């Protein structure tokens, strides 16, 4: 069909997550919301990919967003 190579779903998922985190300036909570996944899932996926914890919401894994994070609700 000429559409190019098929990329495995796990690779597409990793790429989407990493791009979202980058687009959100490292804010994992905001990136999780952008992708429609929980912060806990985001944390687990980043750990699976070997990405060190960090960013403006380091340590947040309960899905709650602190008021000082500046994330619009």
N, C-alpha and C positions, 0 to 999 in steps of 0.2 A: 503494500500500500504506500510505501515511501514516507512513512511518518517518523522514521528514525528508530533507534534501538529502544527496546522496552527496558525501563529502569525498575528494578525490584522495589516493592512498596516500602520496605524498611529504609531504603536509601532516600526515597522521596520524603518520607516522614522526617528523617534526620535533617535533610536539607531544609524542609519547611520550618522545623523547630529552630534551627540555628539562624535562619534568615529572619524569623520573627523576633528572636532575642536581639539580634543585631539592629533590626528596624526600631525596636523599642529601647534602644540605648542601654541594653543589658538588663532591663527590668523584666525579670522572669514572670512576675505576676501579670503585668500588662501583656506580655507575649502570650501567656497562657490564655488570657481572655480573648485576645485577637484570634487565636486558633480554636477557641471553644473547648479547651481542655482544662482540667483542674491544675492548680499550682503543684499539688503533690505529683501528678502525672508528669508535669514539666520537670520537676526536680528529679524524678526517677529516670526519665529519658536522658536528661543531661548527664546524670551519673553514669548511665549505661554507655553514653558516648564518650566518657572520660573528660567531660568538661568540668573544670573546677568550680565549686560554688563561688558566687560573687555577684556583683551587680548591686543595684540599689535596694534590693529586697532580700539580701542574703539571710538565710536562716528562716525565711517564711515558708512554711509548708502546710499551713492549715487552711489556706484559701482566703483568709481575711486580709484585707488591705488596710494598712495603716493610713491614717488621714494625711500624714506628712509625705506620703509617696507621690502625691500629685496625680494620681490616676483618677480620671473622670469615671463616674459610675453611671 
